[in-house]
Amino acid sequence: MAELQTNLWLARHGETEWSTSGRLAGRTDVPLTPEGERRAVDIGRHLGGRAFTLVLTSPLTRALETCRLAGYAEKAERCDDLLEWDYGAYDGRTTPEIRKMVPDWTIWTGKTAGGETPEQVGERVRRVIERAVAAGGDVALFAHGHVLRVLAACWVGLPPGAGGLFALGTASLSILGFEREARVITLWNQTPDLMTRERSTGS
């Protein structure tokens, strides 16, 4: 019953200049800002050296650096299935810019001009889920906002496009696990500093 023991710890990378300006950063290799680096270190402090049976990271620099600064580079394996959504011709653009060409466009409901569909991203993350469940125990995934939102949707049995319901900030931690035999979201979109404050105040 290894599946019942699996917990997926999702770490979204720290901020980049593109994330702060609202630009879609898919396969473009955008580095962390100094603030993004600091927040990545905070993730490591919060995890406190927790032992994971498996650590997977997107091969893009912003995820790799978050993983390294959190203290898990030596254990981590690069995983192409954790690459961010391929936005095609929209990579580097903001939603308002795209909506000048395609009114009411969203990544969840619109086409990405040569990029991936939600279903294609879903195929990738389901492979990640299968690998994590096979490993059992606590599994850490260092990746990106949209791909992790799709992964969460697939984990709880929703279609990939339902990831649009789950907001996810930079340098956040989330946990996917089980309640009895049901797959659930145990923790979502929490930053280490917020979790520390909640523990100290008892809230």
N, CA, C and O of each residue as an XYZ file, in Angstrom:
812
protein
N       0.827     -1.216      0.000
C       0.000      0.000      0.000
C       0.855      1.257      0.000
O       0.585      2.203      0.739
N       1.902      1.259     -0.844
C       2.813      2.402     -0.864
C       2.088      3.688     -1.220
O       2.477      4.764     -0.765
N       1.012      3.590     -2.048
C       0.304      4.783     -2.488
C      -0.263      5.560     -1.306
O      -0.258      6.791     -1.321
N      -0.753      4.858     -0.281
C      -1.355      5.531      0.863
C      -0.319      6.286      1.694
O      -0.683      7.128      2.515
N       0.951      5.998      1.494
C       2.009      6.633      2.271
C       2.650      7.802      1.531
O       3.546      8.456      2.065
N       2.204      8.068      0.318
C       2.853      9.081     -0.500
C       2.361     10.490     -0.172
O       1.157     10.736     -0.091
N       3.303     11.405      0.014
C       3.006     12.830      0.145
C       3.891     13.580     -0.838
O       5.112     13.425     -0.834
N       3.269     14.388     -1.675
C       4.014     15.188     -2.643
C       4.193     16.602     -2.091
O       3.214     17.310     -1.854
N       5.433     17.003     -1.892
C       5.754     18.352     -1.444
C       6.103     19.174     -2.686
O       7.114     18.920     -3.341
N       5.266     20.152     -3.002
C       5.454     20.967     -4.193
C       6.104     22.300     -3.824
O       5.587     23.043     -2.990
N       7.224     22.590     -4.443
C       7.904     23.869     -4.203
C       7.960     24.644     -5.518
O       8.645     24.239     -6.456
N       7.243     25.751     -5.577
C       7.360     26.607     -6.749
C       8.624     27.459     -6.596
O       8.957     27.896     -5.495
N       9.305     27.682     -7.687
C      10.547     28.452     -7.654
C      10.326     29.869     -7.137
O       9.204     30.374     -7.122
N      11.420     30.498     -6.715
C      11.362     31.879     -6.251
C      11.077     32.850     -7.385
O      11.053     32.465     -8.554
N      10.860     34.113     -7.029
C      10.452     35.086     -8.029
C      11.544     35.345     -9.061
O      12.735     35.197     -8.785
N      11.107     35.734    -10.253
C      11.979     36.178    -11.337
C      11.478     37.550    -11.782
O      10.403     37.984    -11.367
N      12.237     38.217    -12.609
C      11.759     39.504    -13.123
C      10.484     39.315    -13.935
O       9.615     40.187    -13.951
N      10.378     38.185    -14.602
C       9.185     37.944    -15.415
C       7.969     37.648    -14.536
O       6.861     38.073    -14.861
N       8.156     36.936    -13.446
C       7.005     36.639    -12.592
C       6.475     37.910    -11.933
O       5.267     38.043    -11.734
N       7.354     38.840    -11.594
C       6.906     40.082    -10.959
C       6.222     41.006    -11.959
O       5.395     41.829    -11.567
N       6.550     40.886    -13.242
C       5.945     41.754    -14.258
C       4.779     41.085    -14.970
O       4.162     41.688    -15.848
N       4.467     39.834    -14.600
C       3.331     39.150    -15.195
C       3.593     38.550    -16.558
O       2.652     38.179    -17.259
N       4.851     38.447    -16.949
C       5.172     37.853    -18.246
C       5.173     36.331    -18.138
O       5.676     35.776    -17.161
N       4.622     35.671    -19.122
C       4.603     34.211    -19.145
C       6.012     33.688    -19.401
O       6.612     33.960    -20.441
N       6.521     32.944    -18.447
C       7.857     32.351    -18.578
C       7.692     30.843    -18.695
O       7.575     30.141    -17.690
N       7.685     30.362    -19.903
C       7.561     28.934    -20.132
C       8.925     28.278    -20.208
O       9.523     27.950    -19.183
N       9.410     28.089    -21.409
C      10.699     27.429    -21.592
C      11.868     28.426    -21.607
O      13.025     28.007    -21.638
N      11.584     29.737    -21.583
C      12.658     30.719    -21.487
C      13.329     30.584    -20.126
O      12.649     30.522    -19.101
N      14.648     30.538    -20.111
C      15.390     30.244    -18.875
C      15.672     31.530    -18.103
O      16.774     32.074    -18.167
N      14.687     31.999    -17.389
C      14.783     33.253    -16.637
C      15.373     32.974    -15.260
O      14.906     32.064    -14.575
N      16.398     33.738    -14.827
C      17.001     33.490    -13.508
C      16.177     34.072    -12.376
O      15.296     34.902    -12.596
N      16.473     33.630    -11.163
C      15.862     34.198     -9.974
C      16.364     35.613     -9.731
O      17.495     35.942    -10.088
N      15.537     36.444     -9.132
C      15.990     37.732     -8.628
C      16.680     37.504     -7.283
O      16.558     36.416     -6.720
N      17.401     38.494     -6.752
C      17.957     38.347     -5.402
C      16.898     38.007     -4.359
O      17.157     37.223     -3.447
N      15.698     38.594     -4.487
C      14.611     38.265     -3.570
C      14.170     36.819     -3.780
O      13.855     36.116     -2.820
N      14.149     36.383     -5.019
C      13.806     34.998     -5.297
C      14.801     34.036     -4.678
O      14.420     32.977     -4.179
N      16.073     34.399     -4.706
C      17.103     33.570     -4.084
C      16.906     33.510     -2.573
O      17.038     32.449     -1.963
N      16.588     34.660     -1.973
C      16.391     34.696     -0.516
C      15.220     33.813     -0.109
O      15.291     33.092      0.886
N      14.146     33.875     -0.881
C      12.966     33.066     -0.571
C      13.227     31.575     -0.774
O      12.654     30.735     -0.079
N      14.086     31.259     -1.720
C      14.451     29.852     -1.923
C      15.192     29.313     -0.707
O      14.987     28.170     -0.300
N      16.055     30.145     -0.132
C      16.754     29.758      1.102
C      15.741     29.546      2.224
O      15.881     28.625      3.029
N      14.713     30.409      2.272
C      13.666     30.256      3.288
C      12.959     28.908      3.170
O      12.613     28.294      4.179
N      12.746     28.450      1.939
C      12.127     27.130      1.742
C      12.984     26.064      2.403
O      12.474     25.181      3.093
N      14.299     26.154      2.186
C      15.200     25.185      2.792
C      15.175     25.234      4.304
O      15.195     24.195      4.964
N      15.131     26.435      4.857
C      15.084     26.556      6.320
C      13.808     25.933      6.862
O      13.832     25.272      7.900
N      12.705     26.134      6.176
C      11.446     25.576      6.642
C      11.463     24.048      6.555
O      10.986     23.366      7.462
N      12.009     23.519      5.471
C      12.064     22.066      5.322
C      13.024     21.440      6.331
O      12.855     20.285      6.722
N      14.023     22.198      6.748
C      14.903     21.754      7.830
C      15.632     20.446      7.563
O      15.851     19.656      8.481
N      16.011     20.214      6.299
C      16.726     18.987      5.990
C      15.849     17.753      5.942
O      16.357     16.635      6.023
N      14.546     17.928      5.812
C      13.624     16.783      5.730
C      14.122     15.785      4.689
O      14.533     16.168      3.593
N      14.082     14.525      5.038
C      14.524     13.466      4.129
C      13.393     13.101      3.176
O      12.282     12.799      3.611
N      13.676     13.128      1.891
C      12.715     12.745      0.872
C      13.176     11.465      0.183
O      14.368     11.271     -0.057
N      12.232     10.606     -0.128
C      12.586      9.381     -0.843
C      12.969      9.683     -2.283
O      13.711      8.926     -2.909
N      12.456     10.804     -2.809
C      12.734     11.197     -4.191
C      12.617     12.708     -4.284
O      11.678     13.301     -3.752
N      13.576     13.327     -4.964
C      13.524     14.766     -5.234
C      13.656     14.954     -6.735
O      14.654     14.548     -7.330
N      12.654     15.569     -7.348
C      12.670     15.844     -8.776
C      12.606     17.353     -8.996
O      11.919     18.070     -8.269
N      13.331     17.823    -10.006
C      13.310     19.248    -10.307
C      13.233     19.474    -11.808
O      13.813     18.731    -12.599
N      12.509     20.510    -12.176
C      12.540     20.975    -13.560
C      13.981     21.336    -13.915
O      14.714     21.820    -13.053
N      14.403     21.115    -15.151
C      15.770     21.452    -15.535
C      16.012     22.936    -15.797
O      17.142     23.327    -16.088
N      14.987     23.765    -15.700
C      15.163     25.197    -15.916
C      15.842     25.835    -14.705
O      15.628     25.424    -13.564
N      16.668     26.853    -14.979
C      17.532     27.436    -13.953
C      16.771     27.905    -12.724
O      17.239     27.698    -11.604
N      15.622     28.525    -12.896
C      14.910     29.081    -11.747
C      14.454     27.989    -10.783
O      14.404     28.210     -9.573
N      14.123     26.814    -11.315
C      13.759     25.693    -10.444
C      15.002     25.020     -9.873
O      15.036     24.671     -8.693
N      16.023     24.838    -10.711
C      17.266     24.223    -10.243
C      17.887     25.028     -9.110
O      18.340     24.459     -8.116
N      17.908     26.346     -9.255
C      18.500     27.202     -8.236
C      17.681     27.192     -6.948
O      18.239     27.204     -5.850
N      16.371     27.170     -7.086
C      15.520     27.075     -5.893
C      15.808     25.778     -5.157
O      15.925     25.761     -3.931
N      15.919     24.702     -5.907
C      16.243     23.408     -5.315
C      17.610     23.442     -4.633
O      17.767     22.935     -3.522
N      18.594     24.039     -5.299
C      19.953     24.100     -4.734
C      19.978     24.952     -3.472
O      20.554     24.550     -2.461
N      19.358     26.125     -3.525
C      19.380     27.026     -2.375
C      18.578     26.470     -1.204
O      18.820     26.828     -0.052
N      17.629     25.601     -1.503
C      16.866     24.941     -0.438
C      17.633     23.766      0.158
O      17.223     23.203      1.174
N      18.753     23.393     -0.477
C      19.624     22.365      0.087
C      19.431     20.961     -0.450
O      19.844     19.992      0.188
N      18.796     20.833     -1.641
C      18.493     19.491     -2.137
C      19.131     19.175     -3.499
O      18.719     18.231     -4.173
N      20.117     19.952     -3.894
C      20.717     19.751     -5.213
C      21.373     18.379     -5.352
O      21.275     17.755     -6.408
N      22.039     17.904     -4.303
C      22.775     16.647     -4.412
C      21.845     15.454     -4.600
O      22.217     14.475     -5.248
N      20.666     15.527     -4.052
C      19.719     14.411     -4.148
C      18.804     14.513     -5.363
O      18.209     13.519     -5.780
N      18.691     15.710     -5.931
C      17.686     15.962     -6.957
C      18.030     15.323     -8.299
O      19.193     15.228     -8.691
N      16.985     14.895     -8.982
C      17.084     14.402    -10.350
C      16.321     15.358    -11.260
O      15.211     15.783    -10.938
N      16.923     15.692    -12.395
C      16.230     16.557    -13.338
C      15.132     15.771    -14.051
O      15.314     14.613    -14.426
N      14.004     16.424    -14.224
C      12.831     15.741    -14.784
C      12.175     16.648    -15.822
O      11.574     17.663    -15.469
N      12.289     16.286    -17.098
C      11.711     17.107    -18.159
C      10.197     17.218    -18.058
O       9.616     18.188    -18.544
N       9.552     16.244    -17.436
C       8.101     16.304    -17.291
C       7.659     17.422    -16.353
O       6.478     17.765    -16.316
N       8.601     18.000    -15.588
C       8.286     19.125    -14.705
C       8.600     20.485    -15.329
O       8.488     21.514    -14.663
N       8.993     20.492    -16.607
C       9.168     21.766    -17.297
C       7.867     22.561    -17.246
O       6.774     21.997    -17.200
N       8.014     23.886    -17.255
C       6.813     24.714    -17.262
C       6.057     24.524    -18.576
O       6.622     24.093    -19.582
N       4.787     24.851    -18.540
C       3.911     24.833    -19.713
C       4.636     25.490    -20.891
O       5.233     26.554    -20.730
N       4.591     24.881    -22.042
C       5.150     25.478    -23.256
C       4.118     26.452    -23.808
O       3.070     26.042    -24.307
N       4.420     27.743    -23.716
C       3.478     28.775    -24.147
C       3.600     29.128    -25.626
O       2.870     29.989    -26.119
N       4.510     28.474    -26.335
C       4.671     28.743    -27.755
C       5.002     30.193    -28.023
O       5.888     30.764    -27.386
N       4.286     30.794    -28.972
C       4.561     32.177    -29.367
C       4.211     33.181    -28.281
O       4.599     34.346    -28.371
N       3.476     32.745    -27.245
C       3.099     33.663    -26.171
C       4.140     33.752    -25.060
O       3.969     34.525    -24.118
N       5.199     32.984    -25.155
C       6.242     33.033    -24.136
C       6.825     34.443    -24.057
O       7.214     35.019    -25.073
N       6.881     34.988    -22.855
C       7.418     36.329    -22.661
C       6.382     37.436    -22.725
O       6.693     38.591    -22.430
N       5.155     37.102    -23.108
C       4.098     38.102    -23.186
C       3.273     38.100    -21.898
O       3.303     37.139    -21.130
N       2.551     39.171    -21.677
C       1.624     39.242    -20.547
C       0.208     38.930    -21.042
O      -0.075     39.027    -22.236
N      -0.662     38.560    -20.129
C      -2.041     38.281    -20.510
C      -2.716     39.501    -21.144
O      -3.401     39.339    -22.154
N      -2.553     40.737    -20.591
C      -3.159     41.891    -21.261
C      -2.667     42.065    -22.697
O      -3.445     42.456    -23.567
N      -1.396     41.783    -22.958
C      -0.883     41.884    -24.322
C      -1.560     40.868    -25.239
O      -1.940     41.187    -26.365
N      -1.703     39.645    -24.741
C      -2.333     38.595    -25.553
C      -3.796     38.919    -25.798
O      -4.318     38.645    -26.879
N      -4.470     39.505    -24.800
C      -5.890     39.810    -24.941
C      -6.169     40.934    -25.939
O      -7.306     41.096    -26.382
N      -5.150     41.708    -26.294
C      -5.327     42.676    -27.371
C      -5.523     41.968    -28.698
O      -6.165     42.501    -29.604
N      -4.972     40.766    -28.813
C      -5.119     39.964    -30.029
C      -6.256     38.960    -29.901
O      -6.979     38.700    -30.863
N      -6.410     38.388    -28.682
C      -7.426     37.360    -28.433
C      -8.210     37.769    -27.189
O      -7.781     37.465    -26.077
N      -9.338     38.444    -27.341
C     -10.100     38.909    -26.173
C     -10.474     37.767    -25.233
O     -10.822     36.668    -25.665
N     -10.392     38.058    -23.942
C     -10.784     37.111    -22.881
C      -9.903     35.871    -22.825
O     -10.289     34.873    -22.217
N      -8.736     35.913    -23.441
C      -7.845     34.743    -23.440
C      -7.367     34.414    -22.030
O      -7.060     35.314    -21.249
N      -7.304     33.121    -21.704
C      -6.584     32.649    -20.526
C      -5.786     31.417    -20.930
O      -6.120     30.753    -21.912
N      -4.747     31.112    -20.186
C      -3.942     29.921    -20.465
C      -4.781     28.659    -20.321
O      -4.495     27.643    -20.955
N      -5.817     28.723    -19.487
C      -6.609     27.537    -19.169
C      -7.674     27.229    -20.202
O      -8.081     26.077    -20.351
N      -8.129     28.243    -20.915
C      -9.225     28.030    -21.856
C      -8.877     28.364    -23.297
O      -9.620     27.999    -24.208
N      -7.754     29.054    -23.521
C      -7.397     29.469    -24.875
C      -6.279     28.632    -25.457
O      -5.683     27.800    -24.772
N      -6.004     28.862    -26.725
C      -4.892     28.185    -27.383
C      -3.608     28.966    -27.147
O      -3.642     30.163    -26.858
N      -2.472     28.279    -27.272
C      -1.197     28.920    -26.948
C      -0.303     29.116    -28.168
O       0.918     29.186    -28.024
N      -0.867     29.205    -29.336
C      -0.120     29.563    -30.552
C       1.174     28.780    -30.705
O       2.267     29.345    -30.676
N       1.032     27.477    -30.867
C       2.205     26.631    -31.049
C       2.707     25.973    -29.784
O       3.676     25.214    -29.827
N       2.064     26.250    -28.650
C       2.478     25.660    -27.383
C       1.623     24.456    -27.015
O       0.981     23.845    -27.871
N       1.626     24.127    -25.733
C       0.909     22.955    -25.248
C      -0.545     23.272    -24.894
O      -0.906     24.417    -24.624
N      -1.357     22.231    -24.906
C      -2.716     22.306    -24.383
C      -2.701     21.847    -22.931
O      -1.735     21.214    -22.505
N      -3.754     22.151    -22.151
C      -3.813     21.630    -20.789
C      -3.699     20.109    -20.747
O      -3.069     19.559    -19.844
N      -4.298     19.435    -21.709
C      -4.264     17.973    -21.731
C      -2.838     17.451    -21.935
O      -2.458     16.439    -21.346
N      -2.061     18.130    -22.756
C      -0.673     17.706    -22.962
C       0.165     17.901    -21.707
O       1.011     17.064    -21.393
N      -0.057     18.991    -20.988
C       0.629     19.195    -19.713
C       0.177     18.117    -18.730
O       0.978     17.593    -17.957
N      -1.114     17.793    -18.770
C      -1.645     16.751    -17.897
C      -0.977     15.407    -18.126
O      -0.713     14.682    -17.167
N      -0.700     15.064    -19.365
C      -0.017     13.809    -19.667
C       1.347     13.769    -18.989
O       1.752     12.734    -18.460
N       2.047     14.883    -19.005
C       3.378     14.933    -18.381
C       3.298     14.769    -16.876
O       4.047     13.990    -16.285
N       2.376     15.514    -16.251
C       2.353     15.479    -14.788
C       1.828     14.147    -14.260
O       2.184     13.733    -13.157
N       0.992     13.478    -15.035
C       0.541     12.149    -14.598
C       1.710     11.177    -14.530
O       1.734     10.295    -13.670
N       2.668     11.327    -15.417
C       3.876     10.491    -15.330
C       4.673     10.811    -14.073
O       5.231      9.914    -13.442
N       4.727     12.090    -13.708
C       5.411     12.479    -12.471
C       4.700     11.862    -11.268
O       5.344     11.334    -10.361
N       3.378     11.933    -11.267
C       2.604     11.368    -10.166
C       2.856      9.873    -10.051
O       3.065      9.366     -8.949
N       2.838      9.163    -11.168
C       3.086      7.713    -11.141
C       4.464      7.409    -10.555
O       4.622      6.476     -9.767
N       5.445      8.197    -10.946
C       6.800      7.974    -10.430
C       6.874      8.262     -8.935
O       7.530      7.532     -8.192
N       6.206      9.318     -8.497
C       6.217      9.672     -7.076
C       5.532      8.605     -6.236
O       6.034      8.220     -5.180
N       4.385      8.128     -6.706
C       3.651      7.107     -5.964
C       4.460      5.814     -5.889
O       4.445      5.127     -4.868
N       5.164      5.485     -6.969
C       5.999      4.284     -6.965
C       7.129      4.403     -5.954
O       7.533      3.408     -5.351
N       7.647      5.631     -5.762
C       8.728      5.843     -4.789
C       8.199      5.741     -3.367
O       8.898      5.243     -2.484
N       6.964      6.209     -3.129
C       6.376      6.181     -1.798
C       7.015      7.188     -0.864
O       8.038      7.785     -1.198
N       6.429      7.382      0.293
C       6.965      8.311      1.284
C       6.813      9.757      0.858
O       5.933     10.085      0.063
N       7.666     10.622      1.382
C       7.652     12.043      1.033
C       8.486     12.275     -0.221
O       9.647     11.871     -0.286
N       7.890     12.924     -1.210
C       8.543     13.214     -2.484
C       8.508     14.719     -2.706
O       7.454     15.336     -2.550
N       9.636     15.323     -3.065
C       9.707     16.766     -3.300
C       9.789     17.052     -4.796
O      10.545     16.410     -5.527
N       9.003     18.019     -5.231
C       8.987     18.435     -6.623
C       9.251     19.932     -6.698
O       8.465     20.724     -6.178
N      10.346     20.327     -7.337
C      10.685     21.740     -7.522
C      10.350     22.119     -8.961
O      10.954     21.602     -9.901
N       9.393     23.016     -9.128
C       8.955     23.302    -10.492
C       8.319     24.685    -10.577
O       8.753     25.621     -9.905
N       7.287     24.803    -11.409
C       6.752     26.092    -11.829
C       5.258     26.193    -11.546
O       4.589     25.190    -11.293
N       4.748     27.418    -11.592
C       3.381     27.672    -11.193
C       2.329     26.892    -11.952
O       1.532     26.179    -11.343
N       2.310     27.010    -13.265
C       1.241     26.382    -14.032
C       1.344     24.865    -14.048
O       0.332     24.176    -13.917
N       2.546     24.338    -14.206
C       2.670     22.876    -14.251
C       2.294     22.256    -12.909
O       1.709     21.173    -12.875
N       2.617     22.919    -11.811
C       2.252     22.390    -10.499
C       0.755     22.520    -10.242
O       0.178     21.683     -9.548
N       0.121     23.539    -10.782
C      -1.322     23.668    -10.640
C      -2.041     22.551    -11.401
O      -3.028     21.997    -10.918
N      -1.538     22.226    -12.592
C      -2.107     21.099    -13.342
C      -1.883     19.799    -12.586
O      -2.769     18.946    -12.531
N      -0.700     19.650    -12.002
C      -0.398     18.434    -11.246
C      -1.358     18.268    -10.067
O      -1.831     17.164     -9.796
N      -1.638     19.350     -9.381
C      -2.561     19.281     -8.246
C      -3.954     18.871     -8.701
O      -4.608     18.052     -8.056
N      -4.405     19.442     -9.813
C      -5.718     19.082    -10.335
C      -5.781     17.601    -10.672
O      -6.745     16.919    -10.324
N      -4.758     17.106    -11.345
C      -4.730     15.687    -11.717
C      -4.649     14.797    -10.479
O      -5.241     13.718    -10.457
N      -3.929     15.232     -9.455
C      -3.800     14.441     -8.230
C      -5.155     14.157     -7.603
O      -5.407     13.047     -7.133
N      -6.033     15.164     -7.594
C      -7.337     14.983     -6.945
C      -8.419     14.545     -7.930
O      -9.606     14.569     -7.603
N      -8.013     14.149     -9.126
C      -8.956     13.578    -10.068
C      -9.724     14.564    -10.922
O     -10.721     14.196    -11.543
N      -9.279     15.809    -10.963
C      -9.910     16.819    -11.795
C      -9.212     16.891    -13.153
O      -8.070     16.447    -13.269
N      -9.860     17.436    -14.181
C      -9.192     17.604    -15.469
C      -8.058     18.615    -15.363
O      -8.084     19.477    -14.484
N      -7.062     18.524    -16.242
C      -5.904     19.436    -16.152
C      -6.286     20.908    -16.117
O      -5.662     21.689    -15.398
N      -7.306     21.302    -16.887
C      -7.710     22.705    -16.919
C      -8.232     23.228    -15.607
O      -8.306     24.442    -15.415
N      -8.599     22.335    -14.687
C      -9.070     22.767    -13.367
C      -7.947     23.350    -12.533
O      -8.199     23.909    -11.466
N      -6.710     23.231    -12.997
C      -5.603     23.883    -12.314
C      -5.782     25.385    -12.215
O      -5.176     26.036    -11.364
N      -6.612     25.930    -13.085
C      -6.908     27.358    -13.018
C      -7.600     27.780    -11.742
O      -7.668     28.971    -11.437
N      -8.114     26.823    -10.992
C      -8.792     27.130     -9.725
C      -7.824     27.265     -8.559
O      -8.219     27.690     -7.474
N      -6.558     26.908     -8.771
C      -5.598     26.846     -7.673
C      -4.500     27.894     -7.860
O      -3.521     27.638     -8.560
N      -4.646     29.055     -7.251
C      -3.612     30.085     -7.334
C      -2.351     29.606     -6.623
O      -2.432     28.938     -5.592
N      -1.184     29.945     -7.173
C       0.076     29.464     -6.601
C       1.149     30.525     -6.752
O       1.561     30.852     -7.865
N       1.604     31.067     -5.612
C       2.602     32.117     -5.633
C       4.016     31.578     -5.732
O       4.255     30.384     -5.546
N       4.949     32.469     -6.026
C       6.354     32.074     -6.083
C       6.855     31.715     -4.686
O       6.343     32.198     -3.677
N       7.867     30.855     -4.659
C       8.512     30.422     -3.407
C       7.490     29.900     -2.399
O       7.615     30.131     -1.196
N       6.485     29.196     -2.901
C       5.462     28.633     -2.027
C       5.658     27.132     -1.870
O       6.288     26.477     -2.700
N       5.107     26.611     -0.793
C       5.097     25.175     -0.538
C       3.653     24.685     -0.473
O       2.780     25.351      0.082
N       3.424     23.522     -1.044
C       2.116     22.870     -0.986
C       2.347     21.388     -0.756
O       3.413     20.863     -1.080
N       1.357     20.715     -0.201
C       1.478     19.275      0.040
C       0.230     18.576     -0.472
O      -0.893     18.964     -0.149
N       0.440     17.549     -1.269
C      -0.636     16.684     -1.743
C      -0.485     15.345     -1.044
O       0.609     14.783     -0.997
N      -1.584     14.834     -0.500
C      -1.479     13.585      0.242
C      -2.766     12.798      0.206
O      -3.491     12.808     -0.788
N      -3.043     12.118      1.295
C      -4.206     11.246      1.372
C      -5.006     11.514      2.647
O      -4.444     11.846      3.691
N      -6.312     11.365      2.543
C      -7.186     11.232      3.697
C      -7.861      9.873      3.522
O      -8.746      9.699      2.684
N      -7.418      8.924      4.330
C      -7.759      7.519      4.108
C      -7.317      7.152      2.695
O      -6.141      7.307      2.364
N      -8.234      6.669      1.851
C      -7.812      6.284      0.503
C      -7.993      7.405     -0.520
O      -7.628      7.235     -1.684
N      -8.545      8.538     -0.114
C      -8.823      9.634     -1.042
C      -7.620     10.562     -1.176
O      -7.009     10.949     -0.180
N      -7.291     10.911     -2.403
C      -6.230     11.885     -2.635
C      -6.755     13.292     -2.333
O      -7.830     13.671     -2.798
N      -5.996     14.057     -1.559
C      -6.443     15.378     -1.119
C      -5.302     16.382     -1.209
O      -4.136     16.015     -1.357
N      -5.661     17.645     -1.118
C      -4.694     18.730     -0.973
C      -4.582     19.027      0.512
O      -5.521     19.543      1.119
N      -3.446     18.706      1.095
C      -3.242     18.854      2.530
C      -2.848     20.280      2.908
O      -3.270     20.798      3.942
N      -2.039     20.906      2.063
C      -1.559     22.278      2.290
C      -1.414     22.919      0.921
O      -0.975     22.274     -0.031
N      -1.789     24.205      0.822
C      -1.701     24.822     -0.495
C      -1.215     26.261     -0.422
O      -1.699     27.054      0.385
N      -0.252     26.586     -1.274
C       0.188     27.960     -1.539
C       0.605     28.706     -0.277
O       0.195     29.844     -0.049
N       1.418     28.054      0.528
C       1.900     28.672      1.760
C       3.378     29.026      1.623
O       4.176     28.215      1.154
N       3.737     30.237      2.034
C       5.139     30.621      2.035
C       5.740     30.274      3.391
O       5.049     30.335      4.408
N       7.017     29.913      3.418
C       7.632     29.536      4.694
C       7.504     30.584      5.785
O       7.314     30.236      6.951
N       7.605     31.881      5.426
C       7.503     32.909      6.457
C       6.095     32.952      7.058
O       5.941     33.177      8.258
N       5.069     32.737      6.229
C       3.702     32.717      6.741
C       3.496     31.521      7.661
O       2.871     31.651      8.713
N       4.018     30.348      7.273
C       3.852     29.164      8.107
C       4.563     29.326      9.440
O       4.085     28.847     10.468
N       5.700     29.999      9.419
C       6.428     30.239     10.665
C       5.641     31.150     11.585
O       5.568     30.906     12.790
N       5.044     32.208     11.023
C       4.232     33.135     11.825
C       3.011     32.433     12.412
O       2.643     32.671     13.563
N       2.383     31.560     11.611
C       1.202     30.856     12.099
C       1.548     29.939     13.258
O       0.777     29.827     14.211
N       2.700     29.282     13.187
C       3.124     28.406     14.273
C       3.405     29.202     15.544
O       3.088     28.764     16.649
N       4.017     30.401     15.366
C       4.420     31.187     16.529
C       3.225     31.819     17.226
O       3.262     32.055     18.434
N       2.137     32.100     16.452
C       0.957     32.725     17.039
C      -0.123     31.726     17.400
O      -1.092     32.064     18.079
N       0.046     30.486     16.941
C      -0.948     29.458     17.230
C      -2.192     29.583     16.386
O      -3.213     28.974     16.706
N      -2.137     30.378     15.287
C      -3.321     30.571     14.426
C      -3.454     29.467     13.413
O      -4.390     29.473     12.613
